[in-house]
Every structure is written in C-alpha cells, then in structure tokens.
Amino acid sequence: MFEGCVEIRIHFSDYLDGLCDPQVQKSIRFHLNYCGSCREELEAWETMHADLRAMPRFRVPSALALRLRVRMSQGLHTDLRNRLRVWMDNVLQPMLLPASGGVLAAIICFCLIMGSLVVPATSIPDVPLAFVTPPRVRVLAPIDFSTGDTSVVVVTRIDAVGRVMGYRVLSGESSPEFIQQLDRVIYFSVFQPATSFGRPTDGQVVLSLRRITVQG
C-alpha cells in the first residue's frame, strides 16, 4: 500500500493512538516486519509518547476557559447576523421548555373550561329569552253586546295555569246587565299565563273590548 518508509512514518502518530484505518494498520505492521529502520523510528515515537503522557497536566482556570470559548465563538461568528442568532439561541433556549409547558397548560385549561360550558342537547323547547312576559289572549269568546261609541277597558287577573281569577272594569259601561254579558266573554276566553324566567306565574292583562255594528 505504501511505496516507501517516508509515507509509513507519516502515520506513526495515528498508529500509536489507535486511530489508523484497519487496512493502513495492517500495511504498517507488514512493513515493520521487514524494515529495521522503521522499527527504530517507531520505538522513538513510542518513547516520546510515553514522556508526553508522563508530563503533569495543568488545569486551565474556569474564568480563562470561559474567555477562550467566548473569543473562539466570536471568531467563528464574525458576521453580525450569525452573532445575533447565537445570542438569541443562548437567551431563548433556557426559556423554551418553561414557555412550552406554560402554553400547553393554558391550552389544557382552555379546553376544560370550554368543555364545561357546552350546553347538552335536550328535547325540551327553548324558553323565551324575555325574563318576564305578561298574560296573553289565546281565544276570545264571541262578544254579543254593544259598547256604543266607547270601548270597555277591563283588567283581568290570570293565574299560573291560564284561568281567570277575576277582573275589574276600568272604563266603560258597568251596569248589572252588561256585567253578566261581560262575565260570559271573560270567563269563556282562553288565556296564556304570564311567565317569570321561563316559569308560569300569576299576572294581569288589560283588555279593550268593543263591538262594532255595521248597519246597511
């Protein structure tokens, strides 16, 4: 694989450190079996390596090591954009995990809150949005009397099931004969009860009654 001793001796340092390729290592061993000069050179290399390993090791102070790493980093990142990117990485990387955990916790809390606010499906009809609704007339009994030129205004009290509890004439005719006819109209009419927050309750409704007779 090698043409001469010079090429083999170039690999002596890697050979002693065990860093040679297996094919190169095999070629060096084959050459050493037949070349005494290279064997002597390799022994000199081994002695030098042993002396180097025997020398005391000095630990670099931490402050000096930090300054050296900073200088080396600045030398490798002379471009302003690269230096800014490295600075951003050093600043944001320690906060990346806490920030990710905070965002994940916020998402989980939001999903739990929104899940608790979901209204379950139901077959019950929707309740009107108005808080309080007055009684209403569903079916008014036929009016078989004449009020003349003025209408009769009546305040009618309706209970929670839509029944008439009583009434009072505010204006208009109030003779006994008229009241008897008015009783048939009021008590035979059908009312829708008042509601409070969607629940039926007692209430009052004002009725203005008038029969118009057209003669031809």
FENJO-V551590 format. One record per helix or strand of 2 or more residues. SS is the DSSP state (2 for helix, 1 for strand). FROM is the first residue (numbers start at 0). TO is the last residue. Records with the same first field share a line. If there is no record, write none. Layout:
SS: FROM-TO  FROM-TO
//
This chain:
2: 4-8  11-16  21-31  35-53  61-75  79-115  175-186
1: 131-132  135-138  151-157  163-170  189-191  193-195  198-200  202-208
//
